[in-house]
Amino acid sequence: MIVLIIGTGLFLQLRLGFMPIRKLVYGFRAIWKSRTPGADAEGDITPYAALMTALSGTIGTGNIVGVATAIAVGGPGALFWMWVTAFVGMATKYAEVVVAVKYREVDDKGEHVGGPMFAIKNGLGKRWHWLGTAFALFGGLAGFGIGNMVQANGIASAIQNSFGVQTWITGAVLTVVTGLVVLGGIRRIGAVAQKVVPFMAVIYLICVLFVLVLFAGNIPAAFATIVHDAFTGTAAAGGFLGASIIMALQKGVARGIFSNEAGLGTAGIAQAAGSSASPVFSGVIGMMGTFIDTIIICTLTGLAIMVTGVWTSGETGALLSSAAFEAAIPGYGGYLLTICLAPFAFTTILGWAYYAEKCWEFLLGTVSEKPFRVLWTIMVFFGATLSLDFAWLVADTLNALMAIPNLISLLLLSPVIVKLTQDHFAPGSAEARL
């Protein structure tokens, strides 16, 4: 899966002439502009709200726990390979959103729907319909694991460990709050996401920057170690057992994909609801989600772990990230991390609720909407109170299976993606000058 995802992303970067990297400044301008869509735009929410919905599904445990796990197992060099994954993945995310908006539909309730299943259906034709059905089935099932129960379990466990609150209490509160948002559909999810996601991201960034300011003198050495160890491996030190180049590459790429979801096709489902007159404009906004998620937030988390020196402690996952915060804010760092982690995981539940709903709608029609939302809300409680080791395994497997139909469709539709991009940025156009 790693070879397939990275290979597809690299192929698309080359076909696009590295446009996703060259147009980074344009991307940030597009995000600002997308807060108020044009008069000719069609959709249910603003592209900005769609981006926040997509980010709500990706900014989560992967940015805190995933980065720590990558460094704890693969060494500091893993962070370098996460950067590589992100820059390659920007092309994949861009392509996913372009075809999602290009081939989206309006359902019988008047809402815009799209994503890999609709791109396959409308872009590749009837003989490929089975591939879209496969994606929708895998995505609809995967959502209950990685997007629902696993996230609820992470919140409940973290709150119990830090504050002693019983998991069933956290589960009950989460269930009520989730229901209040999810039962309102994409408009309510988008409204909540565009308020909560920027706020929680800023709070987390402030906390991490505080850690980096306290250990500012160690930042140059941390960067040097990250780059050096990416190509040489990491020797054993303290509680760290050492890691090879292959281990650094494998863990960095795997955790990078888990964090930003480039290749899974989920961002296209959210952006298809956004008001946009141009698939390329939506695609640029979508690709910026990968940059924000991995290049900015994951990098800051990794640097905090590196500059505080806790990466050699032998801890892993949330405990390693917590140790970094504790090094800067003794006695309170662990609590602060839990406070940051809980809303991250909660918004992931909201974002994935929409993804999974649209997968089931593709399979069963809009009649599945209300029953799905009720079932999704109920499963949050079970996720918070049950042991989910098996759910993690099943969810990871289904995530991988989601990627296969999506990546096949991107490769087959790459000529369309390139043509739309060239037309949008044609010499002399207003977009080409930005």
Contacts in CASP RR format, 6 or more apart in sequence:
PFRMAT RR
TARGET T0000
AUTHOR 0000-0000-0000
METHOD contacts of the structure
MODEL  1
MIVLIIGTGLFLQLRLGFMPIRKLVYGFRAIWKSRTPGADAEGDITPYAA
LMTALSGTIGTGNIVGVATAIAVGGPGALFWMWVTAFVGMATKYAEVVVA
VKYREVDDKGEHVGGPMFAIKNGLGKRWHWLGTAFALFGGLAGFGIGNMV
QANGIASAIQNSFGVQTWITGAVLTVVTGLVVLGGIRRIGAVAQKVVPFM
AVIYLICVLFVLVLFAGNIPAAFATIVHDAFTGTAAAGGFLGASIIMALQ
KGVARGIFSNEAGLGTAGIAQAAGSSASPVFSGVIGMMGTFIDTIIICTL
TGLAIMVTGVWTSGETGALLSSAAFEAAIPGYGGYLLTICLAPFAFTTIL
GWAYYAEKCWEFLLGTVSEKPFRVLWTIMVFFGATLSLDFAWLVADTLNA
LMAIPNLISLLLLSPVIVKLTQDHFAPGSAEARL
1 400 0 8 1.000
1 403 0 8 1.000
2 250 0 8 1.000
2 253 0 8 1.000
2 254 0 8 1.000
2 257 0 8 1.000
4 403 0 8 1.000
4 404 0 8 1.000
4 407 0 8 1.000
5 89 0 8 1.000
5 92 0 8 1.000
5 257 0 8 1.000
5 262 0 8 1.000
5 263 0 8 1.000
5 403 0 8 1.000
5 407 0 8 1.000
6 85 0 8 1.000
6 88 0 8 1.000
6 253 0 8 1.000
7 88 0 8 1.000
8 92 0 8 1.000
8 263 0 8 1.000
8 407 0 8 1.000
8 410 0 8 1.000
8 411 0 8 1.000
9 88 0 8 1.000
9 89 0 8 1.000
9 91 0 8 1.000
9 92 0 8 1.000
9 262 0 8 1.000
9 263 0 8 1.000
10 88 0 8 1.000
10 91 0 8 1.000
11 411 0 8 1.000
11 414 0 8 1.000
12 91 0 8 1.000
12 92 0 8 1.000
12 94 0 8 1.000
12 95 0 8 1.000
12 410 0 8 1.000
12 414 0 8 1.000
12 417 0 8 1.000
13 20 0 8 1.000
13 21 0 8 1.000
13 87 0 8 1.000
13 88 0 8 1.000
13 90 0 8 1.000
13 91 0 8 1.000
15 414 0 8 1.000
15 417 0 8 1.000
15 418 0 8 1.000
16 91 0 8 1.000
16 94 0 8 1.000
16 417 0 8 1.000
16 418 0 8 1.000
16 421 0 8 1.000
19 91 0 8 1.000
19 94 0 8 1.000
19 421 0 8 1.000
19 425 0 8 1.000
20 87 0 8 1.000
20 90 0 8 1.000
20 91 0 8 1.000
20 94 0 8 1.000
20 284 0 8 1.000
20 287 0 8 1.000
21 87 0 8 1.000
21 90 0 8 1.000
23 284 0 8 1.000
23 425 0 8 1.000
24 288 0 8 1.000
24 291 0 8 1.000
25 434 0 8 1.000
26 284 0 8 1.000
26 431 0 8 1.000
26 434 0 8 1.000
27 284 0 8 1.000
27 285 0 8 1.000
27 287 0 8 1.000
27 288 0 8 1.000
28 288 0 8 1.000
29 434 0 8 1.000
30 281 0 8 1.000
30 284 0 8 1.000
30 285 0 8 1.000
30 288 0 8 1.000
31 48 0 8 1.000
31 51 0 8 1.000
31 285 0 8 1.000
31 288 0 8 1.000
34 46 0 8 1.000
34 47 0 8 1.000
34 48 0 8 1.000
34 51 0 8 1.000
34 281 0 8 1.000
34 285 0 8 1.000
35 46 0 8 1.000
35 48 0 8 1.000
36 46 0 8 1.000
37 43 0 8 1.000
37 46 0 8 1.000
37 47 0 8 1.000
37 274 0 8 1.000
37 275 0 8 1.000
37 276 0 8 1.000
38 275 0 8 1.000
38 277 0 8 1.000
40 277 0 8 1.000
41 274 0 8 1.000
41 275 0 8 1.000
41 276 0 8 1.000
41 277 0 8 1.000
42 112 0 8 1.000
42 275 0 8 1.000
42 276 0 8 1.000
42 277 0 8 1.000
43 112 0 8 1.000
43 273 0 8 1.000
43 274 0 8 1.000
43 275 0 8 1.000
43 276 0 8 1.000
44 111 0 8 1.000
44 112 0 8 1.000
44 186 0 8 1.000
44 187 0 8 1.000
44 273 0 8 1.000
44 274 0 8 1.000
44 275 0 8 1.000
45 53 0 8 1.000
45 186 0 8 1.000
45 187 0 8 1.000
45 190 0 8 1.000
45 191 0 8 1.000
45 273 0 8 1.000
45 274 0 8 1.000
45 275 0 8 1.000
46 194 0 8 1.000
46 274 0 8 1.000
46 275 0 8 1.000
47 271 0 8 1.000
47 274 0 8 1.000
47 275 0 8 1.000
47 276 0 8 1.000
47 281 0 8 1.000
47 282 0 8 1.000
47 285 0 8 1.000
48 194 0 8 1.000
48 285 0 8 1.000
49 190 0 8 1.000
49 191 0 8 1.000
49 193 0 8 1.000
49 194 0 8 1.000
49 274 0 8 1.000
50 190 0 8 1.000
50 270 0 8 1.000
50 271 0 8 1.000
50 272 0 8 1.000
50 273 0 8 1.000
50 274 0 8 1.000
50 282 0 8 1.000
50 285 0 8 1.000
51 270 0 8 1.000
51 271 0 8 1.000
51 285 0 8 1.000
51 286 0 8 1.000
51 288 0 8 1.000
51 289 0 8 1.000
52 190 0 8 1.000
52 193 0 8 1.000
52 194 0 8 1.000
52 197 0 8 1.000
52 198 0 8 1.000
53 186 0 8 1.000
53 189 0 8 1.000
53 190 0 8 1.000
53 193 0 8 1.000
53 194 0 8 1.000
53 270 0 8 1.000
53 273 0 8 1.000
53 350 0 8 1.000
53 351 0 8 1.000
53 354 0 8 1.000
54 266 0 8 1.000
54 267 0 8 1.000
54 268 0 8 1.000
54 270 0 8 1.000
54 271 0 8 1.000
54 286 0 8 1.000
54 289 0 8 1.000
54 351 0 8 1.000
55 193 0 8 1.000
55 197 0 8 1.000
55 201 0 8 1.000
55 289 0 8 1.000
55 292 0 8 1.000
55 293 0 8 1.000
56 189 0 8 1.000
56 193 0 8 1.000
56 196 0 8 1.000
56 197 0 8 1.000
56 347 0 8 1.000
56 348 0 8 1.000
56 350 0 8 1.000
56 351 0 8 1.000
57 147 0 8 1.000
57 261 0 8 1.000
57 266 0 8 1.000
57 347 0 8 1.000
57 348 0 8 1.000
57 350 0 8 1.000
57 351 0 8 1.000
57 352 0 8 1.000
57 355 0 8 1.000
58 259 0 8 1.000
58 260 0 8 1.000
58 261 0 8 1.000
58 266 0 8 1.000
58 267 0 8 1.000
58 289 0 8 1.000
58 293 0 8 1.000
58 348 0 8 1.000
59 197 0 8 1.000
59 200 0 8 1.000
59 201 0 8 1.000
59 292 0 8 1.000
59 293 0 8 1.000
59 297 0 8 1.000
59 344 0 8 1.000
59 347 0 8 1.000
59 348 0 8 1.000
60 151 0 8 1.000
60 259 0 8 1.000
60 341 0 8 1.000
60 344 0 8 1.000
60 345 0 8 1.000
60 347 0 8 1.000
60 348 0 8 1.000
61 151 0 8 1.000
61 154 0 8 1.000
61 318 0 8 1.000
61 341 0 8 1.000
61 344 0 8 1.000
61 345 0 8 1.000
61 348 0 8 1.000
62 255 0 8 1.000
62 258 0 8 1.000
62 259 0 8 1.000
62 298 0 8 1.000
63 259 0 8 1.000
63 293 0 8 1.000
63 297 0 8 1.000
63 298 0 8 1.000
63 301 0 8 1.000
63 344 0 8 1.000
64 301 0 8 1.000
64 318 0 8 1.000
64 321 0 8 1.000
64 337 0 8 1.000
64 340 0 8 1.000
64 341 0 8 1.000
64 344 0 8 1.000
65 317 0 8 1.000
65 318 0 8 1.000
65 321 0 8 1.000
65 341 0 8 1.000
66 255 0 8 1.000
66 258 0 8 1.000
66 259 0 8 1.000
66 317 0 8 1.000
67 79 0 8 1.000
67 82 0 8 1.000
67 255 0 8 1.000
67 259 0 8 1.000
67 298 0 8 1.000
67 301 0 8 1.000
67 302 0 8 1.000
67 305 0 8 1.000
67 321 0 8 1.000
68 301 0 8 1.000
68 302 0 8 1.000
68 305 0 8 1.000
68 316 0 8 1.000
68 317 0 8 1.000
68 318 0 8 1.000
68 319 0 8 1.000
68 320 0 8 1.000
68 321 0 8 1.000
69 251 0 8 1.000
69 255 0 8 1.000
69 316 0 8 1.000
69 317 0 8 1.000
69 320 0 8 1.000
70 78 0 8 1.000
70 79 0 8 1.000
70 82 0 8 1.000
70 251 0 8 1.000
70 252 0 8 1.000
70 254 0 8 1.000
70 255 0 8 1.000
70 256 0 8 1.000
71 77 0 8 1.000
71 78 0 8 1.000
71 79 0 8 1.000
71 302 0 8 1.000
71 305 0 8 1.000
71 306 0 8 1.000
71 311 0 8 1.000
71 320 0 8 1.000
72 240 0 8 1.000
72 311 0 8 1.000
72 314 0 8 1.000
72 315 0 8 1.000
72 316 0 8 1.000
72 317 0 8 1.000
72 320 0 8 1.000
73 243 0 8 1.000
73 247 0 8 1.000
73 251 0 8 1.000
73 316 0 8 1.000
74 234 0 8 1.000
74 242 0 8 1.000
74 243 0 8 1.000
74 247 0 8 1.000
74 248 0 8 1.000
74 250 0 8 1.000
74 251 0 8 1.000
74 252 0 8 1.000
75 229 0 8 1.000
75 233 0 8 1.000
75 234 0 8 1.000
75 240 0 8 1.000
75 242 0 8 1.000
75 243 0 8 1.000
75 247 0 8 1.000
75 248 0 8 1.000
75 251 0 8 1.000
75 311 0 8 1.000
76 222 0 8 1.000
76 225 0 8 1.000
76 226 0 8 1.000
76 229 0 8 1.000
76 230 0 8 1.000
76 234 0 8 1.000
76 248 0 8 1.000
76 306 0 8 1.000
76 311 0 8 1.000
77 225 0 8 1.000
77 226 0 8 1.000
77 227 0 8 1.000
77 228 0 8 1.000
77 229 0 8 1.000
77 230 0 8 1.000
77 233 0 8 1.000
77 234 0 8 1.000
77 248 0 8 1.000
77 252 0 8 1.000
78 230 0 8 1.000
78 243 0 8 1.000
78 247 0 8 1.000
78 248 0 8 1.000
78 249 0 8 1.000
78 251 0 8 1.000
78 252 0 8 1.000
78 255 0 8 1.000
79 226 0 8 1.000
79 252 0 8 1.000
79 298 0 8 1.000
79 299 0 8 1.000
79 302 0 8 1.000
79 306 0 8 1.000
80 226 0 8 1.000
80 227 0 8 1.000
80 229 0 8 1.000
80 230 0 8 1.000
80 248 0 8 1.000
81 230 0 8 1.000
81 248 0 8 1.000
81 249 0 8 1.000
81 251 0 8 1.000
81 252 0 8 1.000
81 253 0 8 1.000
82 252 0 8 1.000
82 253 0 8 1.000
82 255 0 8 1.000
82 256 0 8 1.000
82 259 0 8 1.000
82 294 0 8 1.000
82 298 0 8 1.000
82 299 0 8 1.000
83 294 0 8 1.000
83 295 0 8 1.000
83 299 0 8 1.000
84 253 0 8 1.000
85 252 0 8 1.000
85 253 0 8 1.000
85 256 0 8 1.000
85 257 0 8 1.000
85 260 0 8 1.000
85 262 0 8 1.000
85 294 0 8 1.000
86 256 0 8 1.000
86 260 0 8 1.000
86 262 0 8 1.000
86 290 0 8 1.000
86 291 0 8 1.000
86 293 0 8 1.000
86 294 0 8 1.000
86 295 0 8 1.000
86 298 0 8 1.000
87 295 0 8 1.000
88 262 0 8 1.000
89 260 0 8 1.000
89 262 0 8 1.000
89 263 0 8 1.000
89 287 0 8 1.000
89 290 0 8 1.000
90 262 0 8 1.000
90 287 0 8 1.000
90 290 0 8 1.000
90 291 0 8 1.000
91 287 0 8 1.000
92 262 0 8 1.000
92 263 0 8 1.000
92 407 0 8 1.000
92 410 0 8 1.000
93 260 0 8 1.000
93 262 0 8 1.000
93 263 0 8 1.000
93 267 0 8 1.000
93 283 0 8 1.000
93 286 0 8 1.000
93 287 0 8 1.000
93 289 0 8 1.000
93 290 0 8 1.000
94 283 0 8 1.000
94 284 0 8 1.000
94 286 0 8 1.000
94 287 0 8 1.000
95 410 0 8 1.000
95 413 0 8 1.000
95 414 0 8 1.000
95 417 0 8 1.000
96 115 0 8 1.000
96 116 0 8 1.000
96 262 0 8 1.000
96 263 0 8 1.000
96 265 0 8 1.000
96 267 0 8 1.000
96 268 0 8 1.000
96 406 0 8 1.000
96 410 0 8 1.000
97 267 0 8 1.000
97 268 0 8 1.000
97 271 0 8 1.000
97 279 0 8 1.000
97 282 0 8 1.000
97 283 0 8 1.000
97 285 0 8 1.000
97 286 0 8 1.000
97 287 0 8 1.000
98 279 0 8 1.000
98 280 0 8 1.000
98 282 0 8 1.000
98 283 0 8 1.000
98 417 0 8 1.000
98 420 0 8 1.000
98 421 0 8 1.000
99 115 0 8 1.000
99 116 0 8 1.000
99 119 0 8 1.000
99 123 0 8 1.000
99 279 0 8 1.000
99 409 0 8 1.000
99 410 0 8 1.000
99 413 0 8 1.000
99 416 0 8 1.000
99 417 0 8 1.000
100 114 0 8 1.000
100 115 0 8 1.000
100 116 0 8 1.000
100 118 0 8 1.000
100 119 0 8 1.000
100 265 0 8 1.000
100 267 0 8 1.000
100 268 0 8 1.000
100 269 0 8 1.000
100 271 0 8 1.000
100 272 0 8 1.000
100 279 0 8 1.000
100 282 0 8 1.000
101 114 0 8 1.000
101 268 0 8 1.000
101 271 0 8 1.000
101 272 0 8 1.000
101 274 0 8 1.000
101 276 0 8 1.000
101 278 0 8 1.000
101 279 0 8 1.000
101 282 0 8 1.000
101 283 0 8 1.000
102 119 0 8 1.000
102 279 0 8 1.000
102 416 0 8 1.000
102 420 0 8 1.000
103 114 0 8 1.000
103 115 0 8 1.000
103 118 0 8 1.000
103 119 0 8 1.000
103 121 0 8 1.000
103 122 0 8 1.000
103 123 0 8 1.000
104 112 0 8 1.000
104 113 0 8 1.000
104 114 0 8 1.000
104 115 0 8 1.000
104 118 0 8 1.000
104 272 0 8 1.000
105 112 0 8 1.000
105 113 0 8 1.000
105 114 0 8 1.000
105 118 0 8 1.000
105 122 0 8 1.000
106 112 0 8 1.000
106 113 0 8 1.000
107 113 0 8 1.000
107 361 0 8 1.000
107 365 0 8 1.000
107 366 0 8 1.000
108 366 0 8 1.000
109 366 0 8 1.000
109 369 0 8 1.000
111 186 0 8 1.000
111 273 0 8 1.000
112 272 0 8 1.000
112 273 0 8 1.000
112 274 0 8 1.000
113 272 0 8 1.000
113 273 0 8 1.000
113 358 0 8 1.000
113 361 0 8 1.000
113 362 0 8 1.000
114 268 0 8 1.000
114 269 0 8 1.000
114 272 0 8 1.000
114 273 0 8 1.000
114 358 0 8 1.000
115 265 0 8 1.000
115 268 0 8 1.000
115 269 0 8 1.000
115 272 0 8 1.000
115 358 0 8 1.000
116 132 0 8 1.000
116 135 0 8 1.000
116 265 0 8 1.000
116 268 0 8 1.000
116 269 0 8 1.000
116 405 0 8 1.000
116 406 0 8 1.000
116 409 0 8 1.000
117 132 0 8 1.000
117 133 0 8 1.000
117 135 0 8 1.000
117 136 0 8 1.000
117 359 0 8 1.000
117 362 0 8 1.000
118 272 0 8 1.000
118 362 0 8 1.000
119 409 0 8 1.000
119 413 0 8 1.000
120 128 0 8 1.000
120 129 0 8 1.000
120 131 0 8 1.000
120 132 0 8 1.000
120 135 0 8 1.000
120 405 0 8 1.000
120 409 0 8 1.000
121 128 0 8 1.000
121 129 0 8 1.000
121 132 0 8 1.000
123 413 0 8 1.000
123 416 0 8 1.000
124 131 0 8 1.000
124 409 0 8 1.000
124 412 0 8 1.000
124 413 0 8 1.000
128 409 0 8 1.000
128 412 0 8 1.000
131 405 0 8 1.000
131 408 0 8 1.000
131 409 0 8 1.000
132 362 0 8 1.000
132 405 0 8 1.000
132 409 0 8 1.000
133 362 0 8 1.000
133 363 0 8 1.000
134 401 0 8 1.000
134 404 0 8 1.000
134 405 0 8 1.000
135 359 0 8 1.000
135 402 0 8 1.000
135 405 0 8 1.000
135 406 0 8 1.000
136 359 0 8 1.000
136 360 0 8 1.000
136 362 0 8 1.000
136 363 0 8 1.000
137 359 0 8 1.000
137 363 0 8 1.000
138 398 0 8 1.000
138 401 0 8 1.000
138 402 0 8 1.000
138 405 0 8 1.000
139 355 0 8 1.000
139 356 0 8 1.000
139 359 0 8 1.000
139 398 0 8 1.000
139 402 0 8 1.000
140 355 0 8 1.000
140 356 0 8 1.000
140 359 0 8 1.000
140 360 0 8 1.000
140 363 0 8 1.000
141 398 0 8 1.000
142 356 0 8 1.000
142 395 0 8 1.000
142 398 0 8 1.000
142 399 0 8 1.000
142 401 0 8 1.000
142 402 0 8 1.000
143 352 0 8 1.000
143 355 0 8 1.000
143 356 0 8 1.000
143 395 0 8 1.000
143 398 0 8 1.000
144 356 0 8 1.000
144 376 0 8 1.000
144 379 0 8 1.000
145 388 0 8 1.000
145 391 0 8 1.000
145 394 0 8 1.000
145 395 0 8 1.000
145 398 0 8 1.000
146 352 0 8 1.000
146 395 0 8 1.000
146 396 0 8 1.000
146 398 0 8 1.000
146 399 0 8 1.000
147 348 0 8 1.000
147 349 0 8 1.000
147 351 0 8 1.000
147 352 0 8 1.000
147 356 0 8 1.000
147 395 0 8 1.000
148 349 0 8 1.000
148 352 0 8 1.000
148 353 0 8 1.000
148 356 0 8 1.000
148 376 0 8 1.000
148 379 0 8 1.000
148 380 0 8 1.000
148 383 0 8 1.000
149 379 0 8 1.000
149 380 0 8 1.000
149 382 0 8 1.000
149 383 0 8 1.000
149 386 0 8 1.000
149 388 0 8 1.000
149 391 0 8 1.000
150 383 0 8 1.000
150 388 0 8 1.000
150 391 0 8 1.000
150 392 0 8 1.000
150 395 0 8 1.000
151 345 0 8 1.000
151 346 0 8 1.000
151 348 0 8 1.000
151 349 0 8 1.000
151 352 0 8 1.000
152 171 0 8 1.000
152 174 0 8 1.000
152 345 0 8 1.000
152 349 0 8 1.000
152 380 0 8 1.000
152 381 0 8 1.000
152 383 0 8 1.000
152 384 0 8 1.000
153 383 0 8 1.000
153 384 0 8 1.000
153 386 0 8 1.000
153 388 0 8 1.000
153 391 0 8 1.000
154 341 0 8 1.000
154 345 0 8 1.000
155 170 0 8 1.000
155 174 0 8 1.000
155 341 0 8 1.000
155 342 0 8 1.000
155 345 0 8 1.000
155 346 0 8 1.000
155 384 0 8 1.000
156 167 0 8 1.000
156 170 0 8 1.000
156 171 0 8 1.000
156 174 0 8 1.000
156 383 0 8 1.000
156 384 0 8 1.000
156 385 0 8 1.000
157 167 0 8 1.000
158 318 0 8 1.000
158 338 0 8 1.000
158 341 0 8 1.000
158 342 0 8 1.000
159 165 0 8 1.000
159 170 0 8 1.000
159 338 0 8 1.000
159 342 0 8 1.000
160 166 0 8 1.000
160 167 0 8 1.000
160 170 0 8 1.000
161 338 0 8 1.000
162 334 0 8 1.000
162 335 0 8 1.000
162 338 0 8 1.000
163 335 0 8 1.000
163 338 0 8 1.000
167 384 0 8 1.000
167 385 0 8 1.000
168 381 0 8 1.000
168 384 0 8 1.000
168 385 0 8 1.000
170 384 0 8 1.000
171 380 0 8 1.000
171 381 0 8 1.000
171 383 0 8 1.000
171 384 0 8 1.000
171 385 0 8 1.000
172 381 0 8 1.000
174 346 0 8 1.000
174 349 0 8 1.000
174 380 0 8 1.000
174 381 0 8 1.000
174 384 0 8 1.000
175 377 0 8 1.000
175 378 0 8 1.000
175 380 0 8 1.000
175 381 0 8 1.000
175 384 0 8 1.000
177 346 0 8 1.000
178 346 0 8 1.000
178 349 0 8 1.000
178 350 0 8 1.000
178 353 0 8 1.000
178 376 0 8 1.000
178 377 0 8 1.000
178 380 0 8 1.000
179 373 0 8 1.000
179 377 0 8 1.000
181 188 0 8 1.000
181 189 0 8 1.000
181 192 0 8 1.000
181 350 0 8 1.000
182 188 0 8 1.000
182 189 0 8 1.000
182 350 0 8 1.000
182 353 0 8 1.000
182 373 0 8 1.000
182 376 0 8 1.000
182 377 0 8 1.000
183 373 0 8 1.000
183 374 0 8 1.000
183 377 0 8 1.000
184 373 0 8 1.000
185 354 0 8 1.000
185 357 0 8 1.000
185 373 0 8 1.000
186 273 0 8 1.000
186 354 0 8 1.000
189 350 0 8 1.000
189 351 0 8 1.000
189 353 0 8 1.000
189 354 0 8 1.000
192 347 0 8 1.000
192 350 0 8 1.000
193 347 0 8 1.000
193 350 0 8 1.000
193 351 0 8 1.000
196 343 0 8 1.000
196 347 0 8 1.000
197 347 0 8 1.000
200 340 0 8 1.000
200 343 0 8 1.000
200 344 0 8 1.000
200 347 0 8 1.000
201 292 0 8 1.000
201 297 0 8 1.000
203 340 0 8 1.000
204 297 0 8 1.000
204 340 0 8 1.000
204 344 0 8 1.000
205 296 0 8 1.000
205 297 0 8 1.000
205 300 0 8 1.000
207 325 0 8 1.000
207 336 0 8 1.000
207 340 0 8 1.000
208 300 0 8 1.000
208 301 0 8 1.000
208 303 0 8 1.000
208 304 0 8 1.000
209 300 0 8 1.000
210 328 0 8 1.000
210 329 0 8 1.000
211 304 0 8 1.000
211 307 0 8 1.000
211 308 0 8 1.000
211 324 0 8 1.000
211 325 0 8 1.000
211 327 0 8 1.000
211 328 0 8 1.000
211 329 0 8 1.000
212 219 0 8 1.000
212 300 0 8 1.000
212 303 0 8 1.000
212 304 0 8 1.000
212 307 0 8 1.000
214 328 0 8 1.000
215 307 0 8 1.000
215 308 0 8 1.000
215 327 0 8 1.000
215 328 0 8 1.000
216 307 0 8 1.000
217 307 0 8 1.000
218 306 0 8 1.000
218 307 0 8 1.000
218 308 0 8 1.000
218 309 0 8 1.000
219 303 0 8 1.000
219 307 0 8 1.000
222 303 0 8 1.000
222 306 0 8 1.000
222 307 0 8 1.000
223 303 0 8 1.000
225 306 0 8 1.000
226 306 0 8 1.000
229 243 0 8 1.000
229 248 0 8 1.000
230 245 0 8 1.000
230 248 0 8 1.000
230 249 0 8 1.000
231 245 0 8 1.000
232 245 0 8 1.000
233 242 0 8 1.000
233 243 0 8 1.000
233 244 0 8 1.000
233 245 0 8 1.000
233 247 0 8 1.000
233 248 0 8 1.000
234 240 0 8 1.000
234 242 0 8 1.000
234 243 0 8 1.000
234 248 0 8 1.000
235 242 0 8 1.000
236 242 0 8 1.000
237 312 0 8 1.000
238 312 0 8 1.000
238 313 0 8 1.000
238 314 0 8 1.000
239 312 0 8 1.000
239 313 0 8 1.000
239 314 0 8 1.000
240 311 0 8 1.000
240 312 0 8 1.000
240 313 0 8 1.000
240 314 0 8 1.000
243 251 0 8 1.000
256 294 0 8 1.000
256 298 0 8 1.000
257 263 0 8 1.000
258 399 0 8 1.000
259 293 0 8 1.000
259 294 0 8 1.000
259 298 0 8 1.000
260 289 0 8 1.000
260 290 0 8 1.000
260 293 0 8 1.000
260 294 0 8 1.000
261 267 0 8 1.000
262 290 0 8 1.000
263 403 0 8 1.000
263 406 0 8 1.000
263 407 0 8 1.000
263 410 0 8 1.000
264 399 0 8 1.000
264 402 0 8 1.000
264 403 0 8 1.000
264 406 0 8 1.000
265 402 0 8 1.000
265 403 0 8 1.000
265 406 0 8 1.000
266 352 0 8 1.000
266 355 0 8 1.000
267 286 0 8 1.000
267 289 0 8 1.000
268 286 0 8 1.000
269 354 0 8 1.000
269 355 0 8 1.000
269 358 0 8 1.000
269 359 0 8 1.000
270 351 0 8 1.000
270 354 0 8 1.000
270 355 0 8 1.000
271 282 0 8 1.000
271 283 0 8 1.000
271 285 0 8 1.000
271 286 0 8 1.000
273 354 0 8 1.000
274 282 0 8 1.000
276 282 0 8 1.000
278 424 0 8 1.000
279 420 0 8 1.000
280 420 0 8 1.000
280 421 0 8 1.000
280 423 0 8 1.000
280 424 0 8 1.000
280 425 0 8 1.000
280 431 0 8 1.000
281 424 0 8 1.000
301 321 0 8 1.000
304 321 0 8 1.000
304 324 0 8 1.000
304 325 0 8 1.000
304 328 0 8 1.000
305 311 0 8 1.000
305 320 0 8 1.000
305 321 0 8 1.000
305 324 0 8 1.000
308 323 0 8 1.000
308 324 0 8 1.000
308 327 0 8 1.000
308 328 0 8 1.000
309 324 0 8 1.000
309 327 0 8 1.000
310 320 0 8 1.000
310 323 0 8 1.000
310 324 0 8 1.000
310 327 0 8 1.000
311 320 0 8 1.000
313 320 0 8 1.000
313 323 0 8 1.000
314 320 0 8 1.000
315 323 0 8 1.000
318 337 0 8 1.000
318 341 0 8 1.000
321 337 0 8 1.000
322 333 0 8 1.000
322 334 0 8 1.000
322 337 0 8 1.000
322 338 0 8 1.000
325 333 0 8 1.000
325 334 0 8 1.000
325 336 0 8 1.000
325 337 0 8 1.000
326 333 0 8 1.000
326 334 0 8 1.000
329 336 0 8 1.000
349 380 0 8 1.000
353 373 0 8 1.000
353 376 0 8 1.000
356 372 0 8 1.000
356 376 0 8 1.000
357 368 0 8 1.000
357 369 0 8 1.000
357 372 0 8 1.000
357 373 0 8 1.000
357 376 0 8 1.000
360 368 0 8 1.000
360 372 0 8 1.000
361 368 0 8 1.000
361 369 0 8 1.000
383 391 0 8 1.000
410 417 0 8 1.000
424 431 0 8 1.000
425 431 0 8 1.000
425 432 0 8 1.000
426 432 0 8 1.000
END
